[in-house]
Every structure is written in C-alpha cells, then in structure tokens.
Amino acid sequence: MAIPPEVRADAETALQEFCAQSSSADVAETSRLEFEIAENHVVLIERRPSFLNHLEWTSVPKAKFRYSPAKSVWSLYWPDTNQRWHRLSSAKTAKDLRVLLKAVATDTSGVFWV
C-alpha cells in the first residue's frame, strides 16, 4: 500500500532538509545525500564521485525507512555488505520520519556511516 499523500509530502520535506543539512556546499563536490521514494518506503542514498572516474558518481544506499499504513508509523533499516536490509533494533517506530532521521545522523554503531 502506498504512502498517503500528506505523509509523503511531510517525508519529502523532512528528507530535503536532512539532505541539505548533510550536503553542505563545501563537500557537495565530494559527497551528497539524496533520497528515492517508492510505494511504501524511502531510501537515503549517499552519492560520491567514482574512484576510477571522478566524472561518474556512485550511489550507495545508507538507510531505508518503511512506512506502515496500518499503524501509521515509519521503521528504520540498515544495509549489510550484501545490500540486504535489517531493522535497526535500537530505533523504535515513529510517526514522524524526523525522529528516525535523527537516529541515522547520531548513529554510533557504524551501520550507516563508515
């Protein structure tokens, strides 16, 4: 089931703010955060110039936020080295995506930022 339009609009606003904060002008040439919204989830992506060709950019998924329409909450997932997603057990579900974005930003376990 798709993310309701009002929830999607709020999520887009929160993600745009988060990506803009994390991708300041002084690092924009070397790294930036973007996001992709699908039917029931959002993927936070880090983009960097390719190691072999600096004119090409690579994309690395960093976090996934899944929306549950039945419960009206978001949950947070992290990718392993094989790009399989795992629920972050230390982050509770949240009605506001900003709560989980804060969990990503302040992560000390290293599952999002290596």
BALUM-288578 format. One record per atom (N, C-alpha, C): residue in one letter; x, y, z. Coordinates in pm, whole numbers, plus 50000, padded with zeros to 5 digits. Atoms other than C-alpha are relative to their C-alpha. Layout:
# BALUM-288578
aXYZ/...
//
This chain:
# BALUM-288578
m500844988250000/m500005000050000/m500895012550000/a499224987950017/a501285034549908/a499975008950124/i499934990149893/i502335061650149/i498935010549973/p501034989750022/p499385085750197/p500635013249957/p499434987550054/p499905118950013/p500505009950104/e499574990349898/e500085140450328/e501234995150075/v498835005849932/v502595116650492/v501205000849906/r498934999450100/r504635115350171/r500545014449989/a499584986050011/a504695153550145/a500855004050122/d499244996949879/d505885156650507/d501354992949997/a498755007650010/a508515129550449/a500965006649901/e499174993250099/e509795147350138/e500635012650058/t499494987949937/t510145179850332/t501104996750099/a499015004049899/a511995162650617/a501274994949933/l498835005450069/l514305144250376/l500775010849926/q499324988950068/q515065175450172/q500825008250099/e499294992649896/e516015193850491/e501214992350049/f498925008549952/f518135164650612/f501144999349899/c498985001050105/c519945160850280/c500725013349980/a499384986850016/a520555198350250/a500965002950115/q499154998049882/q521985199550603/q501274991749990/s498885009450005/s524225169550541/s500895002049879/s499254998050124/s525375180650197/s500335014749982/s499674985750006/s526825214950263/s500835003049875/a499334995650123/a528395234849980/a501474996149997/d498585003150000/d531955227850093/d500314985349975/v499755014150030/v531535189950050/v499154995149882/a500915004050107/a529005189649764/a500714993949880/e499265005650113/e531715181549510/e500544986150030/t499445013049964/t532845150849703/t498984990350058/s501005008749939/s529705137549868/s498695007650015/r501304993949975/r525985144149887/r498994989050030/l501095009249968/l522855127850020/l498805003249913/e501234998950078/e519775121549810/e499054989350052/f500955010349959/f516665100549850/f499124996249883/e500955005050098/e514305079649644/e498804994850075/i501235004549937/i510695073949736/i499344989549911/a500715010750071/a508975041549636/a498604999050059/e501405001249957/e505485028749707/e499815000950150/n500194999949854/n505895022050080/n501305002350077/h498734997649931/h509495031450157/h500805011149933/v499084989750047/v512205057450117/v501414994750024/v498605003949983/v515895050250060/v500865012750000/l499044989249990/l518545075050173/l501284995249932/i498875004150084/i521455074149927/i501145009950013/e498814991550003/e524995087449952/e500594999049860/r499404999650134/r526465098449619/r501395006150011/r498614995650002/r530215102249560/r500574997949861/p499325002750127/p532505105249259/p500614986050003/s499435013350011/s533645071149138/s501515000550026/f498575000749972/f537115060549250/f500815000049870/l499275001350126/l538145052148893/l499755011449902/n500344989150092/n536395080348709/n499235010650078/h500604989649915/h535685112148904/h498875007649931/l501114993650070/l533245123648636/l498704992150018/e501175008349973/e530895094848722/e499774999350151/w500345000749859/w529065093349053/w499464986250034/t500535012749953/t528365061849251/t498895002850102/s501114999049904/s525285055949466/s500114988650100/v499935010149895/v525415037949799/v498805002050093/p501134999049907/p522185030949990/p500505000250144/k499554998749862/k522625041850351/k498944996350102/a501085003049905/a519225037950519/a498694998549922/k501335001750059/k515705026650438/k498985002650109/f501114997049910/f512555039750601/f498754993949940/r501235006350049/r509475017950562/r498805005750074/y501224994649941/y506005031550617/y498974989050011/s501095009549977/s503255010050767/s498695007750003/p501274992950000/p499855024150663/p499054995050109/a500905005749898/a498095000650908/a500255006350137/k499644994449870/k499975015651204/k500345014849993/s499624985950022/s500815049851054/s501345003450065/v498664997849945/v504475046351157/v501084996549898/w498815002950078/w507915045750999/w500904990950081/s498975008149935/s510605019851077/s501305001849922/l498684997150055/l514345022151011/l500784987149976/y499215011650039/y516564996950832/y501385004349953/w498634997550045/w520294994850758/w500424988749904/p499575010350095/p522034976350471/p501294993150045/d498745007049974/d524644949350521/d500875000849875/t499084999150114/t527574944550283/t499454993549874/n500645006350115/n525354923550055/n498735007449958/q501164991550029/q522744951350039/q498674993650044/r501215005049937/r520254931550248/r499655009450114/w500454990349901/w518164953250477/w499634993250131/h500275005149866/h517924947850854/h499405011250084/r500644990149913/r515714965351104/r500975004250109/l499144995049894/l517644987451343/l499274998350133/s500725003549877/s516644972851677/s500025011150104/s499934989349899/s517725003351876/s499105011849968/a500894988950039/a515305026251688/a498564995150000/k501425003549998/k511625023851774/k499315006149880/t500794994250108/t509005030251510/t499575014250042/a500374986149969/a507945066651482/a498985005149899/k500984993850088/k505025086151340/k500655010949915/d499304989250070/d507395114351239/d501354994849951/l498765004850061/l510215105050999/l501235007150057/r498884992249946/r512405132151157/r500664993050119/v499455007549885/v512825110351467/v501004989749950/l499105010350053/l514385082851256/l501175006249924/l498894993150065/l516465107351052/l501035004250105/k499094996549891/k517925119151383/k500784987750045/a499315012449963/a518735082851468/a501104996749900/v498975002350103/v520635079951138/v501165009750022/a498974989749984/a522515112551196/a500874997850123/t499275001649875/t523535103551550/t500474985750025/d499625014149988/d524295066751486/d501444998650047/t498655002649951/t527285054851685/t500434985549975/s499675014050025/s527125018251583/s500804997949872/g499275001150124/g528595024751239/g499264993149888/v500735007050107/v525845007751038/v499615009249886/f500354990650106/f525055039350842/f501215007249943/w498844992150042/w528315058550831/w501284992950036/v498745007349975/v531575040050793/v501175008849964/
//
